[in-house]
Amino acid sequence: MECVSAALFLQLWTQFDKDDDGFMDERKLEEFLRLVMKTSDASEVQKMKDKIVRRCDITADGRLHMEQVAGALLPKQENFLLMFRRETALDNSLEFMRIWRCYDSDSSGYISSAELKSFLQDLLHQHNQHISTDKLQEYTDTMTEVFDKNQDGRLDLKDLARILALKENFLLKFEMEACSQEDRRRDFENIFSHYDVSNTGALEGAEVDGFVKDMMELVKPSLHGSDLDKFKQVLLGHCDINRDGKIQKNELALCLGLKLNP
């Protein structure tokens, strides 16, 4: 079998993993393997399919995880391009925004190809992986091609969220128009504690960024990085009553028309 590259694997995987959750329906595996292995030899494809099915922990609904399929197909050095999804998968917007702020180094509201390359290079160093300059450029080009949905050569908030496998917006768990003040207070407490990771009773820095991103995406799903700072300033201007650059718990409650329990 011809050596499978991570670039080809990732490009084809996105065609089969339509909801981008890192899983593929087992029923599509044979067609996927035929394309990724670049062969029409049915016996060779079937042999590889049997090998993957044996080693993979198939879910109850018959789905296979990307990492397991990649482990069976890709050489160890090529598998790195996919490893980042496991290593950096995020369950909150705070860590996401820390990464965004770090690599959007010119504060343009986008991650350029050069900034993405810097991100991948740091990730490689983190895992003691050493690759050539040409291979790093190949990884960068592949990531841009696969995740840059509007094909403008740069990544927006949504694009990077897909790369980092950011979980669903935390605020979607809550009914914004709860039936009673008690319900609203309960939801508010849960929401505030989620974003107040420093447990200081105030949102600051990436905590504000994460909250603003999730809140604004509820009304504007196509939120751009350049919009984020505008919304953040509006929120701070409205809620930061004592002008300390933070949003105190009581300040946010007041902005939302809530009276907290004493």
Secondary structure, DSSP 8 states (H G I E B T S, - for coil): -----HHHHHHHHHHH-TT-SSEEEGGGHHHHHHHHTT---HHHHHHHHHHHHHHS---TTSEEEHHHHHHHHS-TTTTHHHHHHHHS--SSHHHHHHHHHHH-TT-SSSB-HHHHHHHHHHHHHHTT----HHHHHHHHHHHHHHH-TT-SSSB-HHHHHHHTT----GGGGS-SS-SSHHHHHHHHHHHHHHH-TT-SSEE-THHHHHHHHHHHHHH-TT--HHHHHHHHHHHHHHH-TT-SSSEEHHHHHHHTT-----
